[in-house]
Amino acid sequence: MENLSGRCFCGGVRWTSAPRILWAALCHCEDCRRAASSDYVSWFGVARHSVVWAGPRRVYRSSSKVERSFCNDCGAPMSFETEVFPEETHLYAATLDTPEVYQPTAHIFWSERLPWVTSFDHLPTHEKGLQHAAGEGETLL
């Protein structure tokens, strides 16, 4: 299998790693939600020694044992590293160049999930976003 790779929103920060995903989960903890400005985060872990970074990445120590990185230019969150798992780097699945390789196997910090996070399969679907719908005279809500 080929190495995994990914990038930030602007493409200024890139990463590659060995192809083995150690675990994959959806995290609902408040820290991850706030760091990503998201309702939950799709994480996966890889061997820390296999990750190679390129580009203007900044590191923020979010607690005594945790460092989170992000693109210095566009601000996209990139990684999570903790002293608790010193051999792992946790990467955002949304940064993957091939996101189809990501398959979460669990929810973590379910006790901290937002109360409205449940299955959304019952909601109507739209092929494109609000701008397209407005241009076509459609309403989404």
Backbone as a printed PyTorch tensor [residue, N CA C, xyz], in Angstrom:
tensor([[[  0.8220,  -1.1870,   0.0000],
         [  0.0000,   0.0000,   0.0000],
         [  0.8670,   1.2510,   0.0000]],

        [[  0.4270,   2.2830,  -0.6890],
         [  1.1540,   3.5540,  -0.7360],
         [  1.0890,   4.2770,   0.5940]],

        [[  2.0560,   5.1660,   0.8230],
         [  2.0140,   6.0020,   2.0110],
         [  0.7440,   6.8310,   2.0210]],

        [[  0.3090,   7.2200,   3.2090],
         [ -0.7940,   8.1580,   3.3570],
         [ -0.2530,   9.5610,   3.1610]],

        [[ -1.1070,  10.4710,   2.7280],
         [ -0.6910,  11.8650,   2.5800],
         [ -1.8940,  12.7680,   2.7760]],

        [[ -1.5860,  14.0150,   3.0910],
         [ -2.6570,  14.9780,   3.2780],
         [ -2.1370,  16.3900,   3.2250]],

        [[ -3.0950,  17.3380,   3.3340],
         [ -2.7220,  18.7440,   3.2650],
         [ -3.7700,  19.5940,   3.9640]],

        [[ -3.3840,  20.8310,   4.2110],
         [ -4.3010,  21.7990,   4.7940],
         [ -5.1880,  22.3900,   3.6960]],

        [[ -6.0480,  23.3190,   4.0610],
         [ -6.9780,  23.9460,   3.1280],
         [ -6.2650,  24.6800,   1.9880]],

        [[ -5.2280,  25.4450,   2.3060],
         [ -4.5280,  26.2150,   1.2670],
         [ -3.4520,  25.4060,   0.5530]],

        [[ -3.1170,  24.2350,   1.0700],
         [ -2.0830,  23.4000,   0.4620],
         [ -0.6790,  23.7490,   0.9030]],

        [[ -0.5350,  24.7330,   1.7950],
         [  0.7860,  25.1630,   2.2520],
         [  1.4670,  24.1730,   3.1790]],

        [[  0.6840,  23.4110,   3.9340],
         [  1.2350,  22.3790,   4.8120],
         [  0.8170,  21.0260,   4.2660]],

        [[  1.7970,  20.1360,   4.1340],
         [  1.5380,  18.7820,   3.6510],
         [  2.1710,  17.8050,   4.6290]],

        [[  1.6380,  16.5990,   4.6580],
         [  2.2210,  15.5400,   5.4690],
         [  2.1680,  14.2290,   4.6910]],

        [[  3.0760,  13.3400,   5.0140],
         [  3.0380,  11.9580,   4.5360],
         [  3.3370,  11.0620,   5.7340]],

        [[  2.8530,   9.8340,   5.6700],
         [  3.1410,   8.8730,   6.7420],
         [  3.0810,   7.4680,   6.1700]],

        [[  3.5600,   6.5360,   6.9730],
         [  3.4230,   5.1270,   6.6220],
         [  1.9420,   4.8210,   6.4420]],

        [[  1.6050,   3.8200,   5.6430],
         [  0.2040,   3.5630,   5.3120],
         [ -0.6340,   2.9240,   6.4110]],

        [[ -0.0160,   2.4680,   7.4740],
         [ -0.7750,   1.7520,   8.5090],
         [ -1.5030,   2.7170,   9.4370]],

        [[ -2.8350,   2.6570,   9.4130],
         [ -3.6630,   3.4070,  10.3520],
         [ -3.8160,   2.5520,  11.6010]],

        [[ -3.4400,   3.1010,  12.7520],
         [ -3.4720,   2.3640,  14.0090],
         [ -4.8830,   2.2740,  14.5890]],

        [[ -5.6700,   3.3040,  14.4060],
         [ -7.0500,   3.3710,  14.8890],
         [ -7.7340,   4.5430,  14.1840]],

        [[ -9.0580,   4.5420,  14.1990],
         [ -9.8380,   5.6240,  13.5810],
         [-11.1180,   5.8120,  14.3900]],

        [[-11.3860,   7.0420,  14.8050],
         [-12.5500,   7.2910,  15.6460],
         [-13.0690,   8.7080,  15.4610]],

        [[-14.3140,   8.9090,  15.8400],
         [-14.9460,  10.2190,  15.8610],
         [-14.9020,  10.7200,  17.2950]],

        [[-14.2310,  11.8320,  17.5330],
         [-14.0780,  12.3600,  18.8870],
         [-15.0790,  13.4850,  19.1320]],

        [[-15.7640,  13.3960,  20.2580],
         [-16.7850,  14.3720,  20.6220],
         [-16.3700,  15.2450,  21.8070]],

        [[-15.1200,  15.1780,  22.2400],
         [-14.7230,  15.9610,  23.4160],
         [-14.7570,  17.4510,  23.0990]],

        [[-14.9900,  18.2330,  24.1390],
         [-15.1000,  19.6800,  23.9540],
         [-13.8010,  20.2830,  23.4170]],

        [[-12.6500,  19.8110,  23.8980],
         [-11.3820,  20.3580,  23.4250],
         [-11.2260,  20.1890,  21.9150]],

        [[-11.4910,  18.9880,  21.4110],
         [-11.3610,  18.7470,  19.9690],
         [-12.3860,  19.5660,  19.1830]],

        [[-13.6110,  19.6320,  19.6810],
         [-14.6410,  20.4110,  18.9850],
         [-14.2350,  21.8770,  18.8840]],

        [[-13.7240,  22.4390,  19.9640],
         [-13.3280,  23.8490,  19.9410],
         [-12.0780,  24.0680,  19.0790]],

        [[-11.1200,  23.1540,  19.1550],
         [ -9.8890,  23.3040,  18.3650],
         [-10.1760,  23.2670,  16.8710]],

        [[-11.2030,  22.5050,  16.4740],
         [-11.5270,  22.3620,  15.0550],
         [-12.7420,  23.1940,  14.6420]],

        [[-13.3790,  23.8570,  15.5940],
         [-14.6310,  24.5850,  15.3170],
         [-15.6170,  23.6790,  14.5950]],

        [[-15.8150,  22.5020,  15.1640],
         [-16.6420,  21.4840,  14.5340],
         [-17.4860,  20.7690,  15.5790]],

        [[-18.5320,  20.0780,  15.1290],
         [-19.3810,  19.3560,  16.0690],
         [-18.7370,  18.0630,  16.5670]],

        [[-17.7860,  17.5090,  15.8500],
         [-16.9340,  16.4030,  16.2770],
         [-15.7760,  16.3280,  15.3000]],

        [[-14.7590,  15.5330,  15.6510],
         [-13.5630,  15.4430,  14.8250],
         [-13.3250,  14.0010,  14.4110]],

        [[-13.0090,  13.8060,  13.1500],
         [-12.6630,  12.4940,  12.6020],
         [-11.1450,  12.3340,  12.6730]],

        [[-10.6720,  11.5400,  13.6230],
         [ -9.2480,  11.3340,  13.8640],
         [ -8.7990,   9.9500,  13.4030]],

        [[ -7.5160,   9.8420,  13.1150],
         [ -6.8760,   8.5330,  13.0030],
         [ -5.4450,   8.6640,  13.4950]],

        [[ -4.9110,   7.5510,  13.9810],
         [ -3.5610,   7.5460,  14.5050],
         [ -2.6030,   6.8240,  13.5850]],

        [[ -1.3720,   7.3510,  13.5080],
         [ -0.2910,   6.7210,  12.7540],
         [  0.9710,   6.7480,  13.6140]],

        [[  1.9510,   5.9690,  13.2260],
         [  3.2280,   5.9540,  13.9420],
         [  3.8990,   7.3190,  13.8070]],

        [[  4.2260,   7.9310,  14.9420],
         [  4.7960,   9.2830,  14.9390],
         [  6.0850,   9.3590,  14.1330]],

        [[  6.9270,   8.3440,  14.2400],
         [  8.2220,   8.3780,  13.5390],
         [  8.0600,   8.3590,  12.0170]],

        [[  6.8810,   7.9640,  11.5240],
         [  6.6970,   7.8680,  10.0710],
         [  6.1570,   9.1500,   9.4370]],

        [[  5.7570,  10.1340,  10.2610],
         [  5.1540,  11.3560,   9.7300],
         [  6.2370,  12.3450,   9.3020]],

        [[  6.1120,  12.8210,   8.0640],
         [  7.0160,  13.8450,   7.5330],
         [  6.1680,  15.0630,   7.1810]],

        [[  6.5640,  16.2190,   7.6950],
         [  5.8310,  17.4680,   7.4880],
         [  6.5680,  18.3730,   6.5080]],

        [[  5.8120,  19.1680,   5.7560],
         [  6.3820,  20.2060,   4.8880],
         [  5.4590,  21.4150,   4.9510]],

        [[  6.0260,  22.5990,   5.0420],
         [  5.2340,  23.8210,   5.0270],
         [  5.1820,  24.5370,   6.3650]],

        [[  4.5430,  25.7150,   6.3730],
         [  4.5360,  26.6000,   7.5510],
         [  3.5310,  26.1830,   8.6160]],

        [[  3.8890,  25.1810,   9.3920],
         [  3.0070,  24.6450,  10.4330],
         [  3.3880,  25.2480,  11.7760]],

        [[  2.3640,  25.5940,  12.5660],
         [  2.5890,  26.0830,  13.9220],
         [  2.0780,  25.0530,  14.9040]],

        [[  2.6930,  25.0290,  16.0720],
         [  2.3090,  24.0950,  17.1260],
         [  1.8150,  24.9040,  18.3190]],

        [[  0.6930,  24.4570,  18.8660],
         [  0.0810,  25.1040,  20.0290],
         [ -0.0360,  24.0750,  21.1440]],

        [[  0.5060,  24.3770,  22.3130],
         [  0.3860,  23.4770,  23.4700],
         [ -0.9470,  23.7840,  24.1330]],

        [[ -1.9270,  22.9090,  23.8960],
         [ -3.2790,  23.1540,  24.3970],
         [ -3.4790,  22.6860,  25.8350]],

        [[ -2.5770,  21.8800,  26.3450],
         [ -2.5840,  21.4830,  27.7500],
         [ -1.1860,  20.9850,  28.0950]],

        [[ -0.9780,  20.5970,  29.3340],
         [  0.3760,  20.2170,  29.7590],
         [  0.9320,  19.0070,  29.0150]],

        [[  0.0570,  18.1620,  28.4690],
         [  0.5260,  16.9560,  27.7870],
         [  0.1570,  16.9010,  26.3080]],

        [[ -0.4420,  17.9680,  25.7710],
         [ -0.9680,  17.9280,  24.3920],
         [ -0.4430,  19.0790,  23.5510]],

        [[ -0.0270,  18.7440,  22.3310],
         [  0.3120,  19.7510,  21.3190],
         [ -0.5610,  19.5180,  20.1010]],

        [[ -1.1230,  20.5950,  19.5820],
         [ -1.9460,  20.5580,  18.3710],
         [ -1.2580,  21.4330,  17.3420]],

        [[ -1.2800,  21.0070,  16.0880],
         [ -0.6620,  21.8340,  15.0540],
         [ -1.6960,  22.2890,  14.0460]],

        [[ -1.3600,  23.3650,  13.3520],
         [ -2.2420,  23.9390,  12.3450],
         [ -1.3980,  24.6790,  11.3230]],

        [[ -1.9970,  24.9600,  10.1660],
         [ -1.3000,  25.6990,   9.1200],
         [ -1.1290,  27.1400,   9.5600]],

        [[  0.0680,  27.6370,   9.4530],
         [  0.3670,  29.0100,   9.8220],
         [ -0.3160,  30.0120,   8.8930]],

        [[ -0.6480,  29.6060,   7.6660],
         [ -1.2570,  30.5210,   6.7060],
         [ -2.7800,  30.4890,   6.7330]],

        [[ -3.3930,  29.3270,   6.5270],
         [ -4.8600,  29.2640,   6.4440],
         [ -5.5200,  28.8990,   7.7680]],

        [[ -4.7600,  28.4340,   8.7470],
         [ -5.2960,  28.1150,  10.0650],
         [ -5.9190,  26.7350,  10.1920]],

        [[ -5.8950,  25.9350,   9.1260],
         [ -6.5130,  24.6060,   9.1860],
         [ -5.8150,  23.7420,  10.2340]],

        [[ -6.5930,  23.0750,  11.1120],
         [ -5.9830,  22.1670,  12.0860],
         [ -5.3960,  20.9450,  11.3810]],

        [[ -4.2460,  20.4730,  11.8800],
         [ -3.5270,  19.3950,  11.2120],
         [ -3.2960,  18.1600,  12.0850]],

        [[ -2.9040,  18.3480,  13.3500],
         [ -2.5300,  17.1690,  14.1380],
         [ -2.7290,  17.3770,  15.6250]],

        [[ -2.6230,  16.2560,  16.3440],
         [ -2.7130,  16.1920,  17.7980],
         [ -1.6540,  15.2110,  18.2440]],

        [[ -0.8230,  15.6190,  19.1960],
         [  0.1570,  14.7130,  19.7810],
         [  0.1000,  14.8590,  21.2890]],

        [[  0.1810,  13.7280,  21.9820],
         [  0.0960,  13.7260,  23.4350],
         [  1.1750,  12.8450,  24.0360]],

        [[  1.6350,  13.2350,  25.2050],
         [  2.6110,  12.4360,  25.9370],
         [  2.0180,  11.0970,  26.3540]],

        [[  0.7060,  11.0060,  26.4040],
         [  0.0380,   9.7570,  26.7850],
         [  0.2800,   8.6700,  25.7340]],

        [[  0.3650,   9.0820,  24.4530],
         [  0.6620,   8.1640,  23.3480],
         [  1.8980,   8.6880,  22.6080]],

        [[  3.0940,   8.5420,  23.2040],
         [  4.2980,   9.1690,  22.6430],
         [  4.7410,   8.6150,  21.2960]],

        [[  4.2290,   7.4640,  20.9050],
         [  4.6320,   6.8530,  19.6410],
         [  3.6510,   7.1540,  18.5110]],

        [[  2.6050,   7.9640,  18.7800],
         [  1.5600,   8.2240,  17.7780],
         [  1.4260,   9.7020,  17.4450]],

        [[  1.0310,   9.9610,  16.2170],
         [  0.5330,  11.2710,  15.7930],
         [ -0.8970,  11.0470,  15.3600]],

        [[ -1.7860,  11.8930,  15.8200],
         [ -3.1930,  11.7970,  15.4480],
         [ -3.4720,  12.8750,  14.4030]],

        [[ -4.0190,  12.4480,  13.2850],
         [ -4.2550,  13.3410,  12.1470],
         [ -5.7490,  13.4700,  11.8690]],

        [[ -6.1360,  14.6160,  11.3430],
         [ -7.5220,  14.8560,  10.9620],
         [ -7.8150,  14.1230,   9.6520]],

        [[ -8.8490,  13.3020,   9.6430],
         [ -9.2080,  12.5690,   8.4310],
         [ -9.5320,  13.5150,   7.2800]],

        [[-10.0490,  14.6870,   7.5950],
         [-10.4040,  15.6510,   6.5480],
         [ -9.1910,  16.1780,   5.7940]],

        [[ -7.9820,  15.9780,   6.3360],
         [ -6.7800,  16.4410,   5.6310],
         [ -6.2720,  15.4160,   4.6170]],

        [[ -6.7850,  14.2010,   4.6580],
         [ -6.3070,  13.1340,   3.7650],
         [ -6.4890,  13.4810,   2.2850]],

        [[ -5.4880,  13.1760,   1.4790],
         [ -5.6220,  13.3050,   0.0230],
         [ -6.5770,  12.2500,  -0.5200]],

        [[ -6.6600,  11.1300,   0.1540],
         [ -7.5830,  10.0470,  -0.2180],
         [ -8.4790,   9.7410,   0.9850]],

        [[ -9.4800,  10.5930,   1.2490],
         [-10.3010,  10.4140,   2.4480],
         [-11.0930,   9.1120,   2.4740]],

        [[-11.2300,   8.4600,   1.3390],
         [-11.9740,   7.2020,   1.3050],
         [-11.2740,   6.0780,   2.0700]],

        [[ -9.9790,   6.2330,   2.4050],
         [ -9.2900,   5.2000,   3.1780],
         [ -9.6670,   5.2500,   4.6600]],

        [[-10.2810,   6.3390,   5.0740],
         [-10.6770,   6.5080,   6.4730],
         [-11.9970,   5.8060,   6.7290]],

        [[-12.0190,   5.0100,   7.7790],
         [-13.2470,   4.3210,   8.1830],
         [-13.2890,   4.3130,   9.7130]],

        [[-14.0670,   5.2090,  10.3290],
         [-14.0950,   5.2250,  11.7890],
         [-14.6920,   3.9360,  12.3400]],

        [[-14.1780,   3.5070,  13.4770],
         [-14.6640,   2.2810,  14.0970],
         [-15.3000,   2.5330,  15.4580]],

        [[-15.2730,   3.7900,  15.9300],
         [-15.8430,   4.0870,  17.2450],
         [-16.0890,   5.5800,  17.4140]],

        [[-16.9650,   5.9030,  18.3590],
         [-17.1380,   7.2580,  18.8670],
         [-16.3820,   7.3100,  20.1850]],

        [[-15.6080,   8.3700,  20.4100],
         [-14.9480,   8.5430,  21.7050],
         [-15.4330,   9.8430,  22.3340]],

        [[-15.3940,   9.9020,  23.6450],
         [-15.9520,  11.0120,  24.4250],
         [-17.4210,  11.2290,  24.0720]],

        [[-18.1550,  10.1270,  23.8780],
         [-19.5860,  10.1920,  23.5630],
         [-20.3360,  10.9710,  24.6420]],

        [[-19.8610,  10.8910,  25.8720],
         [-20.5070,  11.5960,  26.9830],
         [-20.4420,  13.1110,  26.8200]],

        [[-19.5290,  13.6140,  25.9760],
         [-19.3900,  15.0540,  25.7620],
         [-19.9980,  15.5150,  24.4340]],

        [[-20.6650,  14.6260,  23.7380],
         [-21.2330,  15.0020,  22.4330],
         [-22.2590,  16.1110,  22.6000]],

        [[-22.4280,  16.8760,  21.5450],
         [-23.4850,  17.8840,  21.5260],
         [-24.8170,  17.1540,  21.5150]],

        [[-25.8210,  17.6620,  22.2050],
         [-27.0720,  16.9080,  22.3640],
         [-27.7930,  16.6080,  21.0540]],

        [[-27.5510,  17.3830,  20.0170],
         [-28.2400,  17.1570,  18.7480],
         [-27.4550,  16.2770,  17.7950]],

        [[-26.2780,  15.7850,  18.2170],
         [-25.5000,  14.8850,  17.3630],
         [-26.0540,  13.4690,  17.5150]],

        [[-26.7790,  13.0560,  16.5140],
         [-27.3330,  11.7070,  16.4130],
         [-27.2000,  11.3100,  14.9510]],

        [[-27.9340,  10.3420,  14.5380],
         [-27.9410,   9.9790,  13.1240],
         [-28.7030,  11.0380,  12.3430]],

        [[-28.1270,  11.4910,  11.2610],
         [-28.7550,  12.5100,  10.4290],
         [-29.3270,  11.9310,   9.1400]],

        [[-29.4840,  10.6180,   9.0790],
         [-29.9710,   9.9810,   7.8570],
         [-31.3690,  10.4160,   7.4700]],

        [[-32.1590,  10.9390,   8.3970],
         [-33.5300,  11.3440,   8.1220],
         [-33.6280,  12.7320,   7.4700]],

        [[-32.5290,  13.4900,   7.4670],
         [-32.5720,  14.8350,   6.9010],
         [-32.5640,  14.7870,   5.3770]],

        [[-33.2140,  15.7510,   4.7320],
         [-33.1640,  15.7860,   3.2670],
         [-31.7340,  16.0430,   2.7940]],

        [[-31.4100,  15.5640,   1.6230],
         [-30.0720,  15.7700,   1.0700],
         [-30.1550,  16.6850,  -0.1470]],

        [[-29.0800,  17.4230,  -0.3580],
         [-28.9680,  18.3400,  -1.4910],
         [-27.5970,  18.1240,  -2.1120]],

        [[-27.5340,  17.9960,  -3.3920],
         [-26.2730,  17.7070,  -4.0790],
         [-25.2500,  18.8160,  -3.9260]],

        [[-25.6820,  20.0590,  -3.7850],
         [-24.7690,  21.1930,  -3.6330],
         [-25.2290,  22.0500,  -2.4740]],

        [[-24.5590,  23.1870,  -2.2440],
         [-24.8050,  24.0080,  -1.0740],
         [-25.8140,  25.1220,  -1.2470]],

        [[-25.8330,  26.0110,  -0.2720],
         [-26.7890,  27.1080,  -0.2180],
         [-26.7090,  28.0330,  -1.4270]],

        [[-25.5090,  28.3700,  -1.8720],
         [-25.3700,  29.2830,  -3.0080],
         [-25.9910,  28.6920,  -4.2600]],

        [[-25.7470,  27.4220,  -4.5030],
         [-26.3050,  26.7680,  -5.6820],
         [-27.8310,  26.7090,  -5.5850]],

        [[-28.3290,  26.3400,  -4.4070],
         [-29.7830,  26.2530,  -4.2190],
         [-30.4430,  27.5940,  -4.4380]],

        [[-29.8520,  28.6530,  -3.8980],
         [-30.4190,  29.9940,  -4.0730],
         [-30.4370,  30.3820,  -5.5400]],

        [[-29.3810,  30.0570,  -6.2610],
         [-29.3050,  30.3630,  -7.6850],
         [-30.3410,  29.6120,  -8.4990]],

        [[-30.7280,  28.4400,  -8.0030],
         [-31.7310,  27.6110,  -8.6880],
         [-33.1470,  27.8800,  -8.1730]],

        [[-33.2790,  28.8070,  -7.2160],
         [-34.5870,  29.1100,  -6.6450],
         [-35.0890,  28.0780,  -5.6600]],

        [[-34.2000,  27.2290,  -5.1380],
         [-34.5810,  26.2020,  -4.1690],
         [-34.4150,  26.7340,  -2.7500]],

        [[-35.1100,  26.1390,  -1.8230],
         [-34.9140,  26.4160,  -0.4120],
         [-34.4210,  25.1520,   0.2650]],

        [[-33.5200,  25.3170,   1.2110],
         [-32.9680,  24.1670,   1.9220],
         [-33.6190,  23.9500,   3.2680]],

        [[-34.1630,  24.9760,   3.8350],
         [-34.6920,  24.8680,   5.1900],
         [-36.1910,  24.8310,   5.2170]]])
